Amino acid sequence: MYVGASLVLIAVGAIIRFAVSDSLIDGVSLDTAGWIVMAIGFLGLIVSLIQMLFWRGDRVHVDRY
């Protein structure tokens, strides 16, 4: 998951959690759903940042002709 997608998930989760006033739709708590989406976004952000930290761009690429 990339940083941009993680930020989108955090924003969508925050909108679901804090901006939507109807707290229960067909047995699904929107508060809980918002927290879950934000948690997935934060987890994705952490994983993306760790991948960027350990990514090495100096790998040798050999072209075979």
N, C-alpha and C positions, 0 to 999 in steps of 0.2 A: 504494500500500500504506500502510495506516495504522500508527501507532505500536504499537497493541495487537497487530495481526497480526504485526508485526516482532518484538515481544517473544515472542510465542508461537512463532514459527519459531526464534528463538534458543534458547528453552527446550527445544523438541522436539529440535533439533540437538544440544544439550548432553546431553540424556538418551540419544539414540542413540549419541553418541560416548563418553560416560563411564560410563553405567549399564548398557548392554547388554553382556553378557559374550561372547556368541557373535559372533566377529568376521567370519565369512564365512557368508552365507546365499545359496545358489544362485548363486555367482559374484559377489555384490555385497559389497564390503567395507563394513561398517557404520561403521567409523572414518571412511572417506572420505565416506560419505553424511552422517554427522553433521557433518563439517566443511563440506560443501557447503551443507547446510540452514542452519547457523549463518552462513555467509558471505552467503547470500541474505537472511537476517534482518537482519544488520548493514547490508547495502546498502539494504534497504528502510527501515531506521530512519534512515539518513543522508538518503535521498531524502525521506522524510516530514518530517524536521526542516528540510530546506532549503525544502520547499514551505511549511511553516508560517512560516518566517522571511520569505519573500517574498510571502506571501499578504496581500492588502490587503483589509481589511474595510470600507473607507470608499468603496467604489464607489457611484456615484449610480445609483439605480434609479428609472426614470420609469414611472409607471403611466399607461397610455393608456385613456381611457374612451370 
